[in-house]
């Protein structure tokens, strides 16, 4: 199965749509934030025109308060994959969340049954905790995981506390000892790479266009009006900064600079992950030339996939 991966702003969406057109495929979004309804601009989710150009799965379908981690993605992706193949189409994964890819190539443990009532009560308590307090609980209940992954984001910290309290075993033990949930998926992974200065320039241009152009502030204004600033989805990169702009707590240029800087830091982490953490048993084709057009990249990927298929 072809996977089109890479850091934010590297052009994955355009390439994936072109590949889908050439191969008769459908796209599964490998993005942890584009899944949420109402969070399209700040997450650079596919536009209405792009969604019409190729069938997509995993975009704009989740309530902003729902959890969406690698385990849930893997379970949903298994269903999407089965449906796409049953229709005689080619599934194409596209996105920048490396852990979602790893959840398919190296499946996670089979989740133990958890009592729904206890789980709901626990999450009501967890949701009320400040981020720092939640992180302290996670570190106390699973120090091995906390020492490997610092800082834990809110979602992973909550998951760490949940497994420890509801099963009596820390998440680390489940990850290392429990059998996998499903067989591993073999993929051909095509990582889109850009020279750092060009990628940073693309990130800055996108932030400038979406914020100064007004689309992102308008989206955030609607989210605030719906009371969604406390939702899980609002943790997505840049939303708090744009909310400060909307509330009059920050200036326009300051907000663009903050979002650009934070996005570039995130892109650097993604670049590092795809360079060093892509599983060894997947095929990797690195597109190094940033000036290569999406059409050229798509032709190369489609041809390679046909030859290897």
C-alpha positions as CSV (number, residue, x, y, z in Angstrom):
1,X,0.0,0.0,0.0
2,X,1.5,3.4,-0.9
3,X,2.0,5.9,1.9
4,X,2.7,9.6,1.2
5,X,4.3,11.1,4.3
6,X,6.4,14.0,5.3
7,X,6.4,17.2,7.4
8,X,3.6,19.8,7.5
9,X,3.5,22.0,4.3
10,X,5.5,19.5,2.2
11,X,2.6,19.1,-0.3
12,X,1.3,15.7,0.7
13,X,-2.3,16.4,-0.1
14,X,-1.8,17.5,-3.7
15,X,0.5,14.6,-4.4
16,X,-1.8,12.1,-2.8
17,X,-4.8,13.3,-4.8
18,X,-2.8,13.0,-8.0
19,X,-1.7,9.5,-7.1
20,X,-5.2,8.5,-6.3
21,X,-6.4,9.7,-9.7
22,X,-3.6,7.7,-11.4
23,X,-4.1,4.5,-9.5
24,X,-7.9,4.6,-9.0
25,X,-7.4,5.1,-5.3
26,X,-9.0,6.4,-2.1
27,X,-7.1,8.4,0.5
28,X,-6.9,7.6,4.2
29,X,-5.8,10.7,6.2
30,X,-2.9,9.9,8.5
31,X,-3.4,13.2,10.5
32,X,-4.3,13.4,14.1
33,X,-6.0,16.8,13.9
34,X,-7.6,17.0,10.5
35,X,-10.1,14.4,11.8
36,X,-12.0,16.9,13.8
37,X,-15.1,18.8,12.5
38,X,-14.7,22.5,12.4
39,X,-10.9,22.5,12.5
40,X,-10.1,22.6,8.8
41,X,-8.2,25.9,8.2
42,X,-5.6,25.6,11.0
43,X,-4.9,22.0,10.3
44,X,-4.6,22.6,6.6
45,X,-7.3,19.9,5.9
46,X,-8.2,19.1,2.3
47,X,-10.5,21.8,0.8
48,X,-13.9,21.0,-0.5
49,X,-12.5,20.9,-4.0
50,X,-9.7,18.5,-2.9
51,X,-12.2,16.3,-1.1
52,X,-14.3,16.1,-4.3
53,X,-11.2,15.3,-6.4
54,X,-10.6,12.0,-4.6
55,X,-12.5,10.1,-1.9
56,X,-11.1,10.7,1.5
57,X,-11.4,8.9,4.8
58,X,-10.6,10.3,8.3
59,X,-11.2,14.0,7.5
60,X,-13.6,16.1,9.5
61,X,-15.6,13.2,10.9
62,X,-14.9,13.4,14.7
63,X,-16.6,15.5,17.4
64,X,-14.0,17.9,18.8
65,X,-14.3,16.4,22.3
66,X,-13.4,12.9,21.2
67,X,-10.1,11.2,21.7
68,X,-8.2,10.2,18.5
69,X,-4.9,8.4,19.1
70,X,-2.9,5.9,17.2
71,X,-4.8,3.0,18.5
72,X,-8.2,4.3,17.4
73,X,-6.8,5.4,14.1
74,X,-5.4,1.9,13.4
75,X,-8.8,0.3,14.2
76,X,-10.7,2.7,11.9
77,X,-8.0,2.4,9.2
78,X,-8.5,-1.4,9.2
79,X,-12.2,-0.9,8.4
80,X,-11.5,1.8,5.8
81,X,-8.8,-0.4,4.1
82,X,-11.2,-3.3,3.9
83,X,-13.9,-1.2,2.4
84,X,-11.6,0.4,-0.2
85,X,-10.2,-3.0,-1.3
86,X,-13.7,-4.5,-1.5
87,X,-14.6,-1.7,-4.0
88,X,-11.6,-2.7,-6.1
89,X,-9.8,0.5,-5.3
90,X,-6.2,1.2,-4.1
91,X,-5.9,2.5,-0.5
92,X,-3.4,5.4,-0.2
93,X,-2.3,6.7,3.2
94,X,-1.3,10.3,3.4
95,X,-0.3,12.5,6.3
96,X,2.4,13.6,8.8
97,X,1.5,11.8,12.0
98,X,4.3,9.3,12.2
99,X,2.8,7.3,15.1
100,X,-0.3,6.6,13.0
101,X,1.9,5.0,10.4
102,X,3.8,3.0,13.0
103,X,0.5,1.8,14.5
104,X,-0.2,0.0,11.2
105,X,3.3,-1.2,10.3
106,X,3.9,-2.3,14.0
107,X,0.5,-2.8,15.4
108,X,-0.2,-1.8,19.0
109,X,-1.3,-4.2,21.8
110,X,-4.8,-5.5,21.9
111,X,-6.6,-3.2,24.3
112,X,-8.1,-4.9,27.4
113,X,-11.8,-4.5,28.0
114,X,-12.5,-1.4,30.1
115,X,-15.6,-0.8,32.1
116,X,-17.5,2.1,30.3
117,X,-18.9,3.7,33.5
118,X,-15.5,3.7,35.3
119,X,-13.9,5.0,32.1
120,X,-16.4,7.9,31.7
121,X,-16.0,8.8,35.4
122,X,-12.2,8.8,35.1
123,X,-12.2,11.0,32.0
124,X,-14.5,13.5,33.6
125,X,-11.9,13.8,36.3
126,X,-9.0,13.9,33.9
127,X,-10.6,16.5,31.7
128,X,-10.8,18.9,34.7
129,X,-7.0,18.6,35.5
130,X,-4.5,21.2,34.4
131,X,-2.0,19.9,31.8
132,X,0.8,20.0,34.4
133,X,-1.1,18.0,37.0
134,X,-2.2,15.5,34.4
135,X,1.5,15.1,33.4
136,X,2.5,14.5,37.0
137,X,-0.1,11.8,37.4
138,X,1.2,10.1,34.2
139,X,4.8,10.3,35.4
140,X,3.9,8.8,38.8
141,X,1.8,5.9,37.3
142,X,4.2,5.1,34.4
143,X,7.6,6.6,35.1
144,X,9.3,4.5,32.4
145,X,7.0,6.0,29.6
146,X,7.3,9.5,31.0
147,X,11.1,9.3,31.0
148,X,11.1,8.2,27.3
149,X,8.6,10.6,26.0
150,X,9.0,14.1,27.3
151,X,6.9,16.1,27.4
152,X,3.8,13.9,27.1
153,X,1.0,15.6,25.3
154,X,-2.4,15.8,27.0
155,X,-3.9,12.9,25.1
156,X,-1.0,10.5,25.7
157,X,-0.8,11.5,29.4
158,X,-4.6,10.8,29.8
159,X,-4.1,7.4,28.1
160,X,-1.3,6.6,30.4
161,X,-3.3,7.3,33.5
162,X,-6.4,5.5,32.1
163,X,-4.6,2.2,31.5
164,X,-2.7,2.3,34.8
165,X,-5.8,3.0,36.9
166,X,-8.3,0.8,35.1
167,X,-6.2,-2.2,34.4
168,X,-3.6,-2.1,37.2
169,X,-0.8,-2.3,34.7
170,X,1.1,0.7,33.3
171,X,0.9,1.5,29.6
172,X,4.6,0.5,29.2
173,X,3.8,-3.0,30.2
174,X,0.9,-3.3,27.8
175,X,3.1,-2.0,25.0
176,X,5.9,-4.4,25.5
177,X,4.1,-7.6,26.7
178,X,0.6,-7.8,25.2
179,X,0.0,-9.4,21.8
180,X,-0.6,-7.1,18.8
181,X,-4.1,-6.2,17.9
182,X,-3.7,-7.2,14.2
183,X,-1.1,-8.4,11.7
184,X,1.4,-5.8,10.6
185,X,0.8,-3.9,7.4
186,X,3.5,-3.7,4.8
187,X,3.7,-0.4,3.0
188,X,5.7,1.5,0.4
189,X,6.4,4.8,2.1
190,X,7.2,7.9,0.0
191,X,8.6,10.7,2.2
192,X,8.4,14.2,0.7
193,X,11.5,16.1,1.7
194,X,12.3,19.8,1.2
195,X,15.4,21.8,1.9
196,X,14.9,23.4,5.4
197,X,14.9,27.0,4.1
198,X,12.3,26.3,1.5
199,X,10.1,24.3,3.8
200,X,10.3,27.1,6.4
201,X,9.3,29.6,3.8
202,X,6.3,27.6,2.8
203,X,5.2,27.3,6.4
204,X,5.5,31.1,6.9
205,X,3.6,31.8,3.7
206,X,0.8,29.5,4.8
207,X,0.5,31.1,8.2
208,X,0.5,34.5,6.6
209,X,-2.2,33.7,4.1
210,X,-4.5,31.9,6.6
211,X,-4.2,34.4,9.4
212,X,-3.8,37.8,7.6
213,X,-6.3,36.7,5.0
214,X,-8.8,36.1,7.9
215,X,-9.9,32.5,7.2
216,X,-8.3,31.1,10.4
217,X,-9.4,33.8,12.7
218,X,-12.9,33.5,11.4
219,X,-12.8,29.7,12.0
220,X,-11.5,30.2,15.6
221,X,-14.2,32.9,16.2
222,X,-16.8,30.3,15.3
223,X,-15.2,27.7,17.5
224,X,-15.1,30.1,20.5
225,X,-18.7,31.0,20.0
226,X,-19.5,27.2,20.2
227,X,-17.5,26.9,23.4
228,X,-15.0,24.6,21.8
229,X,-11.8,26.2,23.2
230,X,-11.9,23.6,25.9
231,X,-12.1,20.7,23.5
232,X,-9.4,18.2,22.7
233,X,-9.2,19.4,19.2
234,X,-8.3,22.9,20.3
235,X,-4.9,21.7,21.4
236,X,-4.0,21.6,17.7
237,X,-1.0,23.7,16.7
238,X,-1.7,27.4,16.6
239,X,-5.3,27.5,17.7
240,X,-4.5,29.0,21.1
241,X,-2.4,31.7,19.4
242,X,-5.1,32.6,16.9
243,X,-7.7,32.6,19.8
244,X,-5.5,35.2,21.6
245,X,-5.6,37.3,18.4
246,X,-9.4,37.0,18.1
247,X,-9.8,38.0,21.8
248,X,-7.6,41.1,21.3
249,X,-4.8,39.7,23.5
250,X,-2.2,39.6,20.7
251,X,-1.4,41.5,17.5
252,X,-1.6,40.2,14.0
253,X,2.1,40.2,13.2
254,X,2.9,38.7,16.6
255,X,0.4,35.9,16.0
256,X,1.8,35.1,12.5
257,X,5.3,35.0,13.9
258,X,4.3,32.7,16.8
259,X,2.4,30.3,14.7
260,X,5.1,30.2,12.0
261,X,7.8,29.5,14.7
262,X,5.8,26.8,16.4
263,X,4.9,25.1,13.1
264,X,8.5,25.1,12.0
265,X,9.5,23.5,15.3
266,X,6.9,20.8,14.7
267,X,8.0,20.3,11.1
268,X,11.6,19.8,12.3
269,X,10.4,17.1,14.7
270,X,8.5,15.4,11.9
271,X,11.5,15.5,9.6
272,X,13.6,13.9,12.3
273,X,11.0,11.2,12.9
274,X,10.7,10.3,9.2
275,X,14.4,10.2,8.8
276,X,15.2,8.0,11.8
277,X,12.0,6.3,12.9
278,X,10.4,5.0,9.6
279,X,10.3,1.2,10.3
280,X,13.1,-0.7,8.5
281,X,10.7,-3.1,6.8
282,X,8.9,-0.5,4.7
283,X,10.1,0.8,1.4
284,X,11.1,4.4,1.4
285,X,11.4,6.7,-1.6
286,X,12.7,10.1,-0.7
287,X,11.7,13.0,-3.0
288,X,14.6,15.4,-2.3
289,X,14.0,18.1,-4.9
290,X,11.6,20.7,-3.5
291,X,11.0,22.2,-6.9
292,X,9.6,18.9,-8.2
293,X,5.9,19.5,-9.1
294,X,3.1,17.4,-7.4
295,X,2.4,15.9,-10.9
296,X,6.0,14.8,-11.4
297,X,6.1,13.3,-7.9
298,X,2.7,11.6,-8.4
299,X,3.9,10.0,-11.7
300,X,7.0,8.7,-10.0
301,X,5.1,7.2,-7.1
302,X,2.4,5.7,-9.3
303,X,4.9,4.2,-11.7
304,X,7.0,2.8,-8.8
305,X,3.9,1.3,-7.2
306,X,2.8,-0.4,-10.4
307,X,6.2,-1.8,-10.9
308,X,6.5,-3.1,-7.4
309,X,2.9,-4.3,-7.3
